[in-house]
Amino acid sequence: MKFKIFASSLLLLLFSSYSMNAIGLNLIGLSNINGIDEIEEELLFIINEGQQLDSYIPDQYWDFPYSKEYYSEKLVKINDTIIEYEQTEHNQDYYLLLGLLNFYLYNLNYPDSFINADKYLRVIESFPNRDYRSKWFLGTMYAKAAKSFESIQEFEFIAERVPEESLHPLFWNDYAYSALMAFMPKRSMIYYELYSKYANISLENIKIYNSILESFTTKSVDEFIEKDDLFMIYKREEGYGFISYPLGIWVPVKDDWNIELLDYNNNFSAILCKSAKIKDSTDTEITYSIGSYFYIDQDIEISTELQKYKNHQKIEISGIDPKFEVYEIWDSEQYKHIGGAHGYIAFYRNAADINNLNFEQPSKISTKNNGAETYVPFRNKINKLTENITYMFLLDSCENIFEQSKIDFIDFLSNVIIE
C-alpha cells in the first residue's frame, strides 16, 4: 500500500520538496563499481531527471516530461548491466546501488522491486567493514513504504551506536522525515534541529520543520477541549492505544474493549474501557472495567480517594514503573453474587520532564482501501497543558474473574507511558 500524510501546508512538501534531500546516488561511491562506465548515460539521466523517484507519486499527480515506464526502462538497464560484472568482495557501493535502483523501481510500481531492494541492502549486514549507509537506506525506504516500525528501528540502531557529529547531516534529515511518517512529530522536530546544526542550515529554511511547529497550538488549562482533539488512536507494534499530547500520555487498549472518551472539561478528562465478556467457573459471563482519569491542576489526595474503598493495601508489582503508587482494593459485600469486588487503583503524579518523548513511539493508523494509496490528514495538536497532572488508573473487577483481569491490568499499566 502506498501511503501519504498530508495537510494543506504539507501536501506539496511531502510530494516534492523532500526528494531533494533523500538518500540517493550522491551517497554511493560509483567509481568503486565495476561496469559503471557502461551505463553512464542512464546514470546521468537519473541524476538530472529523477528527483521524483525518491517517493511514490500517484498517477494523478505525475506531471513530468517522461513516463514512469520510461524511467523503469532506464533503471532496469542500469541494474541488469551492473549485475553482469564481477565485483570486489564485500563491495558495499555495489549493493547500495542495486538497493537504491530497486527502491526507485518500487516507487514506479515495478514488480518485486521492494523485496529485491531489501535483499540487496541486507546482504551488506554480513560485511566485516560495513558502515551505516545500508541501514540508513533501509530506514528511509521503509518510511516511504509506510513500514514505520521497521524504519525507526533502523535509524535508532545507527543513532545509538554512532556519535551524532560523525553522521552525515542528511542522515538527520531522513531520520526526521521518517519520524514524521511514524507519527512522532516532536521527535521529528528534534532530528530536524540536528540536521540544521550539522548541515549549517537555518531552521527557518526547513519548511517541514516549520509546518510541524505551526501544527502545535497552546491552550489554557481552563479551556474546554473536545475528545477528538484530546486523544488520537494509533496502532503500535504492541497493539492499539490513545496518545494525548495535552495530557502527555500513551494509553494502550485491547482490540475487544468497549471504549468511551471524555472531553476535557473543568480540569478533568478520562478514558473508560470495558472488557469483553469473560466466563467464570460457573459459566457466568462477567466484564471488568479499567478507567484512566486525568486531573489537571487539582489537589488530589490519595488518602481521600482510598477512603471510597472498604479495604485497601499498598503493594508493589514487578515490572511496573516505580513512580506508580499501586493499591489493591476489595470489598466482599460489593458484587457479592460474583465473589465480591476485587481490583486495583494506581496513582502517578508530577510527570517530571516535558522534554521526555518516550510516549512518542513508531505508530500507524488503520487503513483499508484495497491496496490503493492512502492519504492521512496531518492533524493539528495541542501542547501539554501543564506538568501538574495527577493520573489515576482503576481496575473495577470481581473475585470470580480477578486473576484474568489482574493479568490484563498489569499488562495495561506496564505499557502506559507518561511524559
Protein Blocks (a to p, Z undefined) as FASTA:
>chain_A
ZZddddfklmmmmmmmmmmmmccfklpcfklpghklmmmmmmmmmmmmmmmmmpccdfkl
gccfbdfklmmmmmmmmmmmmmmpccdehilklmmmmmmmmmmmmmnopghklmmmmmmm
mmmmmpmkbcfklmmmmmmmmmmnopaklmmmmmmmmmmmgcfklpcfklmmmmmmmmmm
nopaklmmmmmmmmmmmnopafklmmklmmmmmmpccddfkbccdfklmpccdddfkbcc
dddfklopacdddfkbccdddddeehiacddddddddddfkopacdddddddddehiacd
fklmmmmpmbdcddddehiafkbccdddddfkgoklnopaaddddddehifblmbcklpc
cddddddeehpacddddddddddfbfcdcddddddddfklmmmmmmmmmmmmmmpccZZ
